[in-house]
Amino acid sequence: MSSFVEITEALRTAGNFRSIPTPGGKETGIIDLSSNDYLGLGCDPTLQELFFADAAHRRIPMTSSAARLLAGNQEEYLGLESFLEELYLRPTLLFNSGYHANTGLISSLAQVGKTLIVADKLVHASIIDGIVLSKADFTRFRHNDLEHLERILTKNAPEYEQVIIAVESVYSMDGDSADITAIAKIKKRFANALLYVDEAHAFGVEGSRGLGIARDSEEYPAIDVVVGTFGKACASMGAFAAVSPEIKDYLINRARSFIFSTALPPMSVAWTRYMIETFLPMDDRRNHLRELGAKLQTILQPLSPDFPVTAGHIQPFVIGDAAKAVELSRRLMEDGFKVLPIRTPTVPPGTERLRISLSAALSTTDIERFGEAINRIITSR
């Protein structure tokens, strides 16, 4: 037991100790710049009122009470999968979360001794955990360095039956985007390659109708797996994978996170469909979010000369020291802004930061006030 105490004390000393944050949001007078509610749908109470105004919605079960393969009620699941299939032009399969999707997909698609996984250096921890669970060979290419990716594939792809290229479309900590079309073109040059794109931070925000970057790509047919999550811009919970009919059948029989998890509540699934139908036409919110991102970048970039700030809905303010990141977060909270520190192992040592996450529910005035606060704190050091 003492070793647990020693470990947590070491984390405290290094500035890497975590605790569950206190509530934040408009109701407390705090402006939340850490939430992934990118479109501001999660903080809109009128949507919930409209959803439950339909008597049919109020009768949907609150629990599935079983794994999907055993659940008696499939209506909501099949309805959402069919709806997503119309949007993505290929079969889809629901998972309980983005973590369940990535760990289940990667670990089942890769085959020990036959598959090489080639992942971007900055892919999410859930993809890394899927790689570890797969026990397949893997390597990583420098972040968004497509020349490096191509060299790895040229050297190693002939030695394996299958190569899985794993990337994100929008990276959760740096906020920058991958060139999905260029990666798909590289993938097509290797007959045994499968391209896996995680759209967790793009779904609802990027691309036509918010369907992500991959869906808009001219090389969309060459993208084998598209993963989207419902717990961010979609203001719900769960995830989906858009795949070929053959891969969907395979996953139903081999993806352990699908087979052995109690299914999402049918009520949650119905809400997810309602939220997708709601955000599809919301180009005004997506445009407003882009305007906020451009505004914030002009504020942050002069304060961050050594690290680029992307003009998107996720913007890193790299400090490079865990204790200083915690202190800056604390002082911003005192000024009414919740921006939580991101530390190792979530990001590499030396790149500790504040991760600023924007929402379309924010105003330009909110961004200007935040800019004044962070400028005042930084220049007073």
VEXVOPA-428293 format. One record per residue: residue number from 1; x, y, z of N, C-alpha, C in turn. Coordinates in pm, whole numbers, plus 50000, padded with zeros to 5 digits. Each point is the difference from the previous one (the first is absolute). Last residue first. Layout:
REM residues N
> NUM,X,Y,Z,X,Y,Z,X,Y,Z;
...
//
This chain:
REM residues 381
> 381,50446,53797,48520,50091,49902,50061,50134,50062,50033;
> 380,49606,50200,49770,50029,50035,50138,50097,49905,50067;
> 379,49826,49949,49549,50092,50115,50004,50034,50043,50142;
> 378,49691,49639,49924,50130,49965,49941,50098,50117,50016;
> 377,49550,50063,50140,50070,49904,50086,50141,49973,49947;
> 376,49715,50279,49745,50034,50066,50126,50080,49906,50091;
> 375,49829,49829,49594,50107,50098,49975,50045,50064,50130;
> 374,49632,49717,50014,50124,49923,49985,50117,50092,49970;
> 373,49569,50200,50043,50041,49933,50124,50133,49929,49985;
> 372,49797,50206,49622,50047,50101,50094,50053,49934,50128;
> 371,49798,49720,49682,50128,50052,49951,50058,50104,50093;
> 370,49568,49838,50086,50101,49898,50032,50138,50047,49956;
> 369,49642,50271,49883,50022,50006,50144,50104,49898,50044;
> 368,49863,49993,49550,50077,50121,50027,50032,50012,50149;
> 367,49719,49650,49862,50138,49976,49956,50087,50122,50029;
> 366,49539,50037,50089,50061,49901,50091,50147,49978,49965;
> 365,49746,50266,49709,50033,50071,50124,50064,49907,50102;
> 364,49825,49823,49603,50127,50067,49974,50046,50077,50124;
> 363,49688,49590,50108,49992,50120,49917,50139,50056,49973;
> 362,49782,49473,50111,50077,50116,50045,49981,50117,49904;
> 361,49823,49560,49925,49917,50074,50096,50072,50123,50054;
> 360,50200,49674,49707,49920,50099,49926,49907,50077,50092;
> 359,50474,49793,50169,49861,49960,49978,49928,50110,49924;
> 358,50550,49809,50127,49899,50102,49973,49863,49939,49976;
> 357,50488,49894,50272,49899,49935,49919,49882,50096,49983;
> 356,50552,49967,50161,49884,50088,49995,49902,49944,49897;
> 355,50425,49828,50323,49928,49965,49877,49870,50080,50000;
> 354,50508,50061,50239,49857,50016,50014,49939,49962,49866;
> 353,50477,49783,50162,49926,50109,49938,49864,50023,50063;
> 352,50527,49712,49942,49884,50023,50087,49931,50130,49958;
> 351,50402,49764,49818,49894,50065,49921,49873,50018,50084;
> 350,50402,49788,50165,50051,50121,49936,49898,50070,49913;
> 349,49937,49483,50073,50067,50090,50094,50060,50119,49926;
> 348,49583,49768,49762,50140,49970,50032,50057,50099,50102;
> 347,49478,49889,50021,50087,50064,49901,50145,49971,50038;
> 346,49686,49777,50247,49910,50035,49891,50075,50068,49887;
> 345,50174,49835,50442,50037,49940,49872,49905,50035,49885;
> 344,50130,50377,50236,50044,49866,49967,49925,49900,50089;
> 343,49732,50446,49933,50137,49966,50040,50035,49858,49953;
> 342,49631,50454,49980,50025,49868,49941,50147,49968,50021;
> 341,49608,50357,50244,50134,49967,49951,50007,49858,49947;
> 340,49549,50331,49997,50074,49905,50082,50136,49966,49939;
> 339,49627,50408,50021,50089,49942,49897,50095,49907,50074;
> 338,49565,50351,50104,50042,49863,50029,50078,49946,49881;
> 337,49882,50514,50201,50018,49916,49881,50054,49862,50041;
> 336,49927,50412,50283,49872,49957,49943,50010,49913,49877;
> 335,50346,50191,50309,49948,50105,49913,49871,49957,49929;
> 334,50234,49701,50280,49968,50114,50087,49941,50116,49919;
> 333,50163,49629,49768,49875,49967,50068,49957,50113,50093;
> 332,50417,50033,49792,49892,50025,49904,49864,49968,50062;
> 331,50383,49901,50248,49980,50144,49994,49890,50037,49900;
> 330,50129,49545,50042,49939,50048,50124,49969,50148,49993;
> 329,50236,49800,49642,49861,49955,50002,49928,50054,50124;
> 328,50459,50072,49972,49928,50086,49905,49853,49963,49994;
> 327,50276,49727,50265,49987,50133,50058,49925,50095,49907;
> 326,50107,49566,49848,49900,49992,50108,49976,50138,50059;
> 325,50342,49961,49686,49870,49981,49934,49888,49997,50102;
> 324,50442,50013,50154,49961,50131,49946,49865,49991,49928;
> 323,50191,49602,50167,49962,50087,50111,49953,50137,49951;
> 322,50168,49685,49679,49873,49959,50059,49953,50095,50109;
> 321,50289,50121,49558,50028,49970,50141,49867,49971,50067;
> 320,50033,50145,49543,50122,49920,50012,50037,49964,50141;
> 319,49637,50258,49728,50079,50067,50102,50131,49926,50025;
> 318,49579,50059,49600,50107,49918,50057,50085,50083,50094;
> 317,49499,49993,49792,50090,50105,50046,50110,49931,50079;
> 316,49617,49837,49599,50092,49976,50111,50078,50126,50037;
> 315,49495,49892,49766,50123,50078,49989,50089,49974,50121;
> 314,49523,49847,49696,50091,49954,50105,50131,50077,49983;
> 313,49659,50086,49698,49921,49995,50123,50077,49940,50117;
> 312,50272,50258,49611,49889,49906,49998,49926,50001,50131;
> 311,50448,50190,49776,49877,50080,50005,49879,49909,49990;
> 310,50508,49894,50210,49912,49977,49887,49872,50080,50016;
> 309,50521,50072,50178,49862,49990,50048,49909,49989,49878;
> 308,50562,49894,50111,49890,50052,49916,49864,49977,50064;
> 307,50482,50085,50248,49909,49890,49969,49882,50055,49921;
> 306,50357,50274,50175,50073,49876,49972,49909,49883,49963;
> 305,49852,50456,50127,50090,50011,49884,50066,49868,49960;
> 304,49581,50190,50283,50056,49865,49986,50095,49995,49880;
> 303,49738,50384,50124,50042,49955,50133,50069,49864,49995;
> 302,49810,50202,49607,50110,50086,50047,50052,49960,50138;
> 301,49624,49755,49823,50126,49975,49929,50113,50094,50043;
> 300,49529,50023,50169,50094,49905,50062,50135,49993,49930;
> 299,49634,50282,49839,50033,50037,50138,50113,49914,50055;
> 298,49816,49917,49572,50069,50129,49994,50041,50049,50139;
> 297,49740,49604,49964,50137,49980,49952,50079,50131,49996;
> 296,49536,50003,50106,50085,49957,50111,50144,49980,49955;
> 295,49676,50111,49672,50019,50110,50093,50097,49961,50112;
> 294,49865,49671,49695,50090,50095,49934,50032,50117,50093;
> 293,49682,49685,50148,50134,49941,49994,50101,50094,49939;
> 292,49544,50123,50004,50056,50007,50135,50143,49945,50002;
> 291,49763,49959,49600,50033,50141,50025,50061,50018,50139;
> 290,49836,49576,49883,50123,50029,49926,50044,50146,50023;
> 289,49589,49866,50180,50109,49934,50072,50133,50027,49930;
> 288,49610,50148,49790,50028,50082,50119,50118,49942,50078;
> 287,49837,49751,49637,50071,50120,49954,50037,50091,50116;
> 286,49740,49620,50094,50134,49959,49961,50081,50120,49951;
> 285,49548,50070,50105,50079,49975,50122,50143,49960,49964;
> 284,49701,50060,49646,50022,50128,50066,50083,49982,50127;
> 283,49852,49626,49746,50120,50063,49945,50028,50134,50067;
> 282,49668,49594,50084,50048,50112,50082,50131,50061,49948;
> 281,49698,49601,49863,49984,50128,49929,50065,50120,50070;
> 280,50044,49550,50192,50032,49993,49857,49983,50135,49929;
> 279,49892,49889,50477,50122,50073,49963,50029,50000,49850;
> 278,49606,49778,50192,50002,50140,50039,50123,50072,49948;
> 277,49949,49534,49946,49904,50068,49913,49998,50150,50028;
> 276,50258,49741,50286,50061,50004,49867,49908,50071,49903;
> 275,49833,49926,50430,50105,50103,50000,50071,50009,49865;
> 274,49673,49663,50069,49936,50131,50003,50104,50111,49992;
> 273,50151,49559,50045,49946,50024,49865,49936,50139,49992;
> 272,50155,49869,50421,50111,50021,49907,49948,50028,49859;
> 271,49690,49876,50333,50046,50138,50017,50113,50032,49904;
> 270,49852,49558,50019,49898,50083,49936,50038,50148,50009;
> 269,50273,49698,50227,50015,49981,49856,49899,50086,49924;
> 268,49973,49982,50470,50120,50073,49958,50018,49994,49849;
> 267,49658,49744,50193,49967,50142,50009,50116,50086,49952;
> 266,50062,49531,50042,49924,50039,49879,49961,50147,50001;
> 265,50441,49831,50260,49856,50011,50023,49927,50039,49872;
> 264,50458,49732,49946,49955,50133,50039,49850,50000,50031;
> 263,50238,49528,50051,49979,50101,49896,49958,50133,50059;
> 262,50326,49628,50226,49857,50032,49999,49979,50118,49906;
> 261,50422,49691,49914,49954,50119,50072,49848,50008,49996;
> 260,50302,49672,49770,49991,49976,50144,49958,50122,50082;
> 259,50054,49985,49504,49934,49875,50038,49970,49994,50148;
> 258,50244,50371,49810,49861,49996,49954,49927,49879,50057;
> 257,50456,50054,50085,49933,50111,50067,49855,50014,49955;
> 256,50286,49674,49796,49963,49962,50137,49927,50114,50073;
> 255,50035,49852,49476,50034,50117,50080,49950,49981,50143;
> 254,49919,49674,49640,50136,50000,50054,50034,50118,50089;
> 253,49576,49899,49747,50045,49870,50049,50135,50002,50070;
> 252,49797,50385,49803,49893,49946,50084,50043,49867,50062;
> 251,50285,50202,49681,50003,50067,50130,49894,49945,50095;
> 250,50012,49844,49549,50117,49953,50075,50001,50060,50140;
> 249,49674,50149,49696,49973,49862,50043,50113,49946,50086;
> 248,50070,50420,49806,49896,50006,50104,49966,49861,50051;
> 247,50300,50040,49639,50062,50037,50127,49896,50007,50110;
> 246,49847,49912,49567,50082,49889,50047,50063,50031,50136;
> 245,49746,50334,49768,49915,49894,50055,50082,49885,50059;
> 244,50244,50470,50010,49941,49917,49895,49908,49895,50062;
> 243,50059,50453,50276,50091,49900,49943,49931,49928,49884;
> 242,49974,50390,50430,49947,49983,49865,50100,49917,49922;
> 241,49882,50073,50550,50101,49973,49898,49929,49981,49868;
> 240,49884,50265,50505,49966,49912,49889,50123,49978,49914;
> 239,49824,50163,50547,50082,50018,49881,49950,49909,49890;
> 238,49857,50242,50534,50015,49888,49909,50086,50035,49880;
> 237,49673,50352,50277,50104,49906,50041,50005,49884,49901;
> 236,49856,50555,49984,49936,49876,50045,50108,49909,50055;
> 235,50040,50437,49747,49936,50019,50130,49923,49877,50047;
> 234,50285,50127,49592,49867,49940,49989,49922,50004,50132;
> 233,50463,50141,49945,49911,50096,49934,49856,49950,49995;
> 232,50250,49696,50279,50062,50132,49987,49902,50095,49932;
> 231,49940,49515,50077,50010,50068,50128,50060,50139,49995;
> 230,49931,49641,49649,49880,50078,50028,50012,50087,50125;
> 229,50363,49788,49597,49949,49987,50136,49887,50098,50024;
> 228,50266,49706,49567,49949,50126,50051,49945,49979,50140;
> 227,50331,49751,49584,49944,49996,50135,49952,50139,50038;
> 226,50133,49687,49536,49978,50135,50052,49932,49986,50135;
> 225,50289,49673,49620,49930,50012,50128,49992,50147,50039;
> 224,50181,49881,49573,49934,49874,50035,49916,50009,50127;
> 223,50159,50327,49578,50010,50002,50146,49917,49884,50053;
> 222,50018,50119,49537,50124,49932,50038,50020,49998,50152;
> 221,49627,50225,49778,49989,49854,49983,50125,49924,50044;
> 220,49999,50489,50014,49920,49934,50104,49987,49849,49979;
> 219,50245,50386,49768,50048,49863,50015,49920,49923,50105;
> 218,49926,50458,49906,49985,49937,49868,50045,49855,50002;
> 217,49812,50253,50447,50120,49977,49919,49966,49936,49866;
> 216,49701,50107,50383,50009,50098,49892,50115,49973,49904;
> 215,49925,49732,50392,49880,49988,49915,50005,50095,49881;
> 214,50340,50014,50341,50011,49884,49912,49884,49993,49901;
> 213,50010,50333,50346,50093,50028,49890,50005,49885,49901;
> 212,49548,50103,50302,50142,49971,50015,50081,50026,49876;
> 211,49520,50085,50095,50024,49855,49994,50148,49964,50001;
> 210,49724,50438,50000,50065,49952,50122,50030,49853,50001;
> 209,49817,50265,49629,49899,49963,50099,50061,49944,50130;
> 208,50363,50038,49656,49863,50028,49961,49903,49943,50103;
> 207,50485,50092,50196,49943,49940,49881,49855,50039,49974;
> 206,50178,50022,50507,50072,50017,49874,49923,49934,49885;
> 205,49811,49993,50448,50066,50131,49985,50055,50023,49860;
> 204,49781,49591,50164,49912,50108,50041,50054,50137,49968;
> 203,50351,49625,50032,49858,49967,49981,49912,50109,50061;
> 202,50480,49995,50050,49952,50063,49878,49851,49978,49979;
> 201,50281,49809,50351,49995,50145,50021,49961,50076,49875;
> 200,50025,49514,49998,49935,50037,50126,49983,50150,50016;
> 199,50157,49672,49634,49944,50134,49980,49935,50054,50128;
> 198,50377,49610,49798,49920,50035,50117,49956,50146,49986;
> 197,50172,49598,49639,49995,50143,50033,49904,50022,50117;
> 196,50298,49605,49691,49913,50015,50118,50004,50146,50043;
> 195,50143,49649,49557,50009,50134,50058,49890,50020,50104;
> 194,50304,49576,49758,49866,50039,50046,50014,50135,50070;
> 193,50316,49667,49630,49982,50102,50103,49853,50028,50026;
> 192,50243,49706,49665,49963,49934,50127,49973,50100,50112;
> 191,50141,50128,49551,49881,49916,49984,49952,49940,50132;
> 190,50253,50465,49883,50037,49875,50069,49877,49912,50009;
> 189,49986,50437,49817,50119,49946,49933,50046,49869,50062;
> 188,49639,50272,50173,49959,49929,49877,50118,49939,49926;
> 187,50061,50280,50391,49947,49868,50034,49968,49919,49875;
> 186,50122,50453,49952,50114,49917,50034,49954,49858,50028;
> 185,49666,50310,49930,50071,49975,49873,50125,49915,50025;
> 184,49754,50144,50373,49924,49899,49926,50070,49967,49868;
> 183,50174,50350,50258,50027,49872,50064,49929,49887,49927;
> 182,49915,50439,49860,50137,49960,49964,50035,49866,50061;
> 181,49583,50187,50116,50003,49964,49857,50138,49953,49958;
> 180,49937,50164,50440,49940,49869,49981,50005,49956,49855;
> 179,50276,50327,50318,49961,50008,49859,49947,49862,49961;
> 178,49975,50206,50511,50077,49917,49907,49951,50024,49859;
> 177,49975,50364,50425,49933,49898,49920,50098,49922,49914;
> 176,50004,50286,50515,50028,50008,49856,49938,49881,49928;
> 175,50003,50090,50488,49895,50065,49925,50025,50012,49851;
> 174,50239,49803,50412,50060,50108,49922,49896,50075,49916;
> 173,49867,49632,50279,50083,50084,50085,50063,50117,49926;
> 172,49710,49662,49790,49930,50049,50119,50082,50095,50085;
> 171,49987,49919,49451,50070,49945,50116,49957,50073,50127;
> 170,49759,49875,49512,50034,50116,50083,50059,49946,50130;
> 169,49944,49678,49690,49980,50110,49906,50030,50133,50068;
> 168,50246,49521,50112,49883,50079,50036,49983,50109,49895;
> 167,50235,49484,49952,50017,50144,50017,49872,50060,50057;
> 166,50273,49504,49835,49906,50059,50096,50032,50147,50022;
> 165,50078,49544,49655,50046,50137,50021,49896,50069,50088;
> 164,50142,49463,49900,49895,50094,50041,50065,50136,50025;
> 163,50118,49521,49705,50052,50117,50070,49882,50091,50032;
> 162,50099,49441,49853,49915,50118,50014,50074,50109,50074;
> 161,50214,49591,49880,49878,49979,49923,49913,50125,49999;
> 160,50543,50034,50049,49879,49967,50075,49883,49974,49904;
> 159,50449,50152,49875,50029,49894,50097,49875,49951,50074;
> 158,50024,50373,49674,50015,49869,49933,50021,49884,50097;
> 157,49970,50463,50166,49874,49941,49955,50017,49864,49931;
> 156,50368,50304,50165,49945,49893,50084,49876,49931,49945;
> 155,50265,50374,49789,50096,49906,50057,49933,49877,50060;
> 154,49738,50356,49822,50082,49943,49892,50095,49893,50052;
> 153,49741,50249,50312,49919,49906,49923,50082,49932,49890;
> 152,50206,50340,50255,49973,49883,50084,49922,49895,49922;
> 151,50077,50412,49791,50125,49923,50011,49978,49874,50083;
> 150,49643,50306,49964,50022,49927,49875,50129,49917,50004;
> 149,49897,50281,50369,49902,49892,49987,50028,49916,49875;
> 148,50251,50390,50055,50042,49897,50095,49907,49879,49994;
> 147,49880,50372,49752,50119,49940,49940,50052,49888,50089;
> 146,49646,50265,50154,49957,49897,49906,50116,49938,49924;
> 145,49898,50251,50476,50114,49993,49906,49973,49886,49901;
> 144,49735,50142,50403,49962,50060,49871,50115,50003,49899;
> 143,50174,49849,50451,49867,50061,49987,49982,50073,49868;
> 142,50331,49582,50030,49999,50134,50056,49869,50070,49965;
> 141,49982,49472,50031,50068,50099,49916,49986,50138,50063;
> 140,50008,49458,50194,49932,50129,49993,50078,50095,49911;
> 139,49901,49427,50091,50098,50108,50001,49923,50129,49982;
> 138,49919,49422,50118,49959,50136,49967,50119,50094,50002;
> 137,49786,49442,50030,50115,50088,49983,49950,50141,49968;
> 136,49668,49698,50285,50059,50000,49866,50124,50089,49999;
> 135,49670,49911,50362,50127,49929,50004,50067,49990,49864;
> 134,49568,50213,50179,50010,49916,49880,50122,49908,50002;
> 133,49916,50332,50341,49913,49883,50013,50013,49906,49881;
> 132,50230,50412,49986,50058,49913,50103,49917,49873,50015;
> 131,49832,50328,49713,50122,49941,49943,50062,49903,50100;
> 130,49635,50253,50144,49958,49898,49904,50118,49929,49937;
> 129,50087,50364,50278,49956,49885,50080,49949,49888,49910;
> 128,50118,50404,49793,50120,49934,50054,49961,49877,50081;
> 127,49654,50271,49852,50059,49927,49886,50125,49926,50046;
> 126,49797,50275,50312,49913,49885,49974,50048,49919,49881;
> 125,50214,50412,50126,50035,49888,50086,49914,49877,49974;
> 124,50071,50354,49597,49942,49996,50134,50040,49874,50076;
> 123,50325,50209,49615,49865,49943,50009,49958,49983,50145;
> 122,50425,50189,49794,49911,50066,50095,49860,49942,50005;
> 121,50366,49848,49706,50060,50011,50134,49903,50056,50103;
> 120,49828,49719,49575,50055,50133,50022,50047,50009,50146;
> 119,49981,49512,49785,49916,50105,50057,50074,50132,50009;
> 118,49984,49466,49793,50082,50120,49985,49914,50118,50042;
> 117,50016,49423,50042,49924,50123,50020,50097,50117,49994;
> 116,49989,49467,49804,50082,50109,50051,49909,50122,50014;
> 115,49907,49429,49967,49966,50141,49982,50107,50090,50059;
> 114,50006,49515,50021,49959,50025,49861,49981,50149,49970;
> 113,50119,49806,50435,50091,49937,49906,49968,50028,49855;
> 112,49604,50072,50326,50137,49980,50048,50083,49927,49895;
> 111,49585,50320,49884,50023,49858,50028,50148,49980,50033;
> 110,49590,50420,49984,50140,49959,49989,50015,49853,50039;
> 109,49575,50202,50035,50040,50006,49859,50144,49955,49979;
> 108,49809,50033,50443,49942,49889,49923,50044,50000,49854;
> 107,50143,50340,50310,50043,49870,50054,49944,49884,49921;
> 106,49873,50450,49886,50142,49975,49974,50040,49860,50045;
> 105,49551,50134,50091,50030,49992,49857,50145,49962,49974;
> 104,49851,50072,50450,49938,49883,49940,50036,49982,49854;
> 103,50151,50384,50240,50064,49879,50054,49942,49875,49934;
> 102,49812,50414,49872,50139,49989,49958,50068,49875,50056;
> 101,49544,50090,50123,50013,49984,49855,50146,49976,49962;
> 100,49894,50099,50451,49957,49865,49963,50019,49975,49850;
> 99,50084,50434,50148,50102,49909,50055,49965,49855,49964;
> 98,49692,50337,49894,50114,50003,49909,50110,49907,50047;
> 97,49522,49856,50155,50079,50122,50012,50108,49998,49894;
> 96,49663,49661,50014,49959,50074,50119,50075,50131,50021;
> 95,49887,49786,49506,50081,49960,50115,49962,50090,50118;
> 94,49790,49842,49468,50009,50084,50119,50090,49937,50106;
> 93,49991,49976,49437,49980,49920,50121,50022,50090,50121;
> 92,49888,50024,49416,50059,50052,50123,49969,49907,50116;
> 91,50026,50014,49405,49947,49952,50128,50071,50064,50118;
> 90,49980,50288,49555,50055,49868,50033,49944,49956,50135;
> 89,49942,50442,49807,49996,49915,49880,50067,49865,50022;
> 88,49901,50397,50300,50137,49960,49970,50011,49901,49884;
> 87,49576,50184,50159,50090,50114,50001,50140,49963,49952;
> 86,49663,49667,50052,49958,50093,49896,50097,50117,49988;
> 85,50064,49700,50350,50036,49937,49873,49959,50088,49882;
> 84,49871,50124,50436,50141,50028,49975,50047,49939,49869;
> 83,49563,49900,50133,50010,50144,49974,50145,50039,49969;
> 82,49915,49560,50139,49948,50021,49863,50012,50147,49960;
> 81,50117,49884,50443,50098,49946,49905,49954,50020,49856;
> 80,49701,50123,50343,50115,50092,49994,50104,49949,49902;
> 79,49626,49723,50073,49959,50126,49939,50115,50098,49986;
> 78,50062,49591,50228,49993,49979,49855,49959,50128,49928;
> 77,50007,50013,50472,50134,49974,49948,49998,49988,49847;
> 76,49587,50043,50232,50075,50125,49999,50140,49982,49941;
> 75,49722,49609,50041,49941,50102,49912,50085,50126,49992;
> 74,50037,49558,50247,50104,50047,49908,49955,50121,49918;
> 73,49886,49673,50468,49957,50118,49926,50114,50051,49912;
> 72,50076,49619,50275,49877,49973,49927,49957,50116,49912;
> 71,50514,49838,50153,49892,50093,50029,49877,49970,49915;
> 70,50444,49785,49980,49898,49935,50081,49877,50089,50022;
> 69,50393,50133,49757,49969,49870,49940,49893,49925,50078;
> 68,50172,50421,50160,49924,50017,49876,49957,49866,49939;
> 67,50065,50022,50527,50087,50030,49887,49917,50001,49872;
> 66,49726,50114,50437,50076,49888,49942,50098,50052,49896;
> 65,49675,50277,50235,50003,49884,50091,50079,49882,49946;
> 64,49868,50479,49859,49994,49886,49908,49997,49869,50078;
> 63,49808,50503,50161,50111,49904,50006,49979,49890,49897;
> 62,49691,50359,50053,50119,50068,50052,50121,49907,50009;
> 61,49544,49992,49654,50065,49946,50120,50127,50076,50037;
> 60,49579,50234,49748,50118,49920,49963,50069,49951,50126;
> 59,49610,50303,49965,49975,49858,50025,50120,49910,49967;
> 58,49974,50481,49929,49991,49977,50144,49976,49853,50035;
> 57,50011,50158,49545,50134,50002,50060,49994,49967,50149;
> 56,49598,50051,49757,50066,49875,49964,50140,49992,50062;
> 55,49737,50399,50035,49961,49895,50095,50069,49868,49972;
> 54,50179,50499,49902,49946,49888,49922,49971,49885,50096;
> 53,50208,50374,50169,49864,50042,49965,49931,49894,49914;
> 52,50463,49979,50138,49903,49932,50086,49856,50049,49979;
> 51,50355,50195,49745,50011,49855,49985,49891,49930,50081;
> 50,50049,50468,50040,49940,49962,49873,50001,49850,49980;
> 49,50217,50174,50381,49856,50022,50010,49929,49957,49871;
> 48,50467,49994,50005,49947,49892,50082,49848,50013,50015;
> 47,50225,50347,49783,50004,49878,49917,49943,49881,50076;
> 46,50057,50424,50211,49880,49993,49916,49998,49874,49914;
> 45,50371,50134,50293,49891,49924,50062,49876,49987,49912;
> 44,50542,50060,49916,49876,50061,49950,49881,49922,50053;
> 43,50486,49906,50038,49956,50098,50100,49873,50072,49957;
> 42,50214,49670,49725,49988,49936,50131,49950,50095,50108;
> 41,50104,50135,49547,49872,49930,50010,49979,49941,50139;
> 40,50381,50258,49781,49917,50060,50103,49866,49934,50017;
> 39,50390,49885,49713,49890,50074,49938,49910,50069,50102;
> 38,50383,49736,50141,50046,50093,49898,49888,50085,49938;
> 37,50123,49726,50439,49868,50033,49947,50015,50104,49890;
> 36,50337,49792,50305,49999,49966,49858,49862,50021,49937;
> 35,50265,50258,50443,49900,49904,49954,50017,49972,49851;
> 34,50247,50330,50263,50058,49866,50001,49903,49894,49948;
> 33,49940,50487,50102,50082,49986,49880,50074,49866,50000;
> 32,49571,50287,50262,50068,49872,49987,50072,49991,49865;
> 31,49836,50401,50360,49998,49967,49857,50087,49877,49980;
> 30,49720,50173,50453,50129,49961,49942,49980,49969,49852;
> 29,49648,50103,50318,50072,50121,49965,50136,49972,49941;
> 28,49657,49680,50118,50084,50036,50114,50075,50130,49975;
> 27,49712,49806,49672,49918,50006,50120,50081,50037,50123;
> 26,50199,49935,49564,49932,50128,50012,49923,50011,50131;
> 25,50404,49669,50021,49900,50025,49898,49930,50130,50029;
> 24,50279,49578,50288,50020,50128,49933,49895,50017,49893;
> 23,50164,49667,50471,49910,50038,49890,50035,50136,49943;
> 22,50402,49725,50213,49873,50051,50049,49913,50042,49883;
> 21,50379,49606,49945,49980,50145,50012,49862,50035,50056;
> 20,50326,49565,50099,49879,50031,49924,49967,50147,50018;
> 19,50509,49844,50024,49880,49985,50081,49881,50040,49915;
> 18,50580,49873,49964,49870,50037,49945,49891,49983,50104;
> 17,50576,50083,49953,49890,49937,50074,49867,50053,49946;
> 16,50466,50125,49875,49919,49917,49910,49886,49929,50072;
> 15,50393,50284,50154,49893,50082,49944,49907,49923,49910;
> 14,50382,49844,50276,50031,50034,49860,49894,50089,49936;
> 13,49948,49841,50449,50127,50073,49996,50032,50047,49858;
> 12,49623,49721,50069,49978,50134,50056,50126,50085,49987;
> 11,50030,49549,49877,49922,50076,49902,49975,50142,50049;
> 10,50203,49703,50294,50095,50036,49893,49930,50080,49891;
> 9,49736,49823,50339,50079,50111,50052,50103,50046,49897;
> 8,49740,49622,49904,49919,50122,49993,50076,50120,50054;
> 7,50214,49580,50023,49979,50039,49861,49920,50129,49991;
> 6,50066,49807,50424,50125,50053,49947,49984,50049,49857;
> 5,49640,49781,50204,50019,50133,50059,50126,50063,49944;
> 4,49913,49560,49878,49900,50087,49940,50018,50143,50050;
> 3,50265,49664,50191,50048,50035,49867,49900,50090,49928;
> 2,49900,49808,50425,50085,50118,50010,50050,50044,49862;
> 1,49747,49595,50058,49918,50121,50000,50086,50126,50000;
//
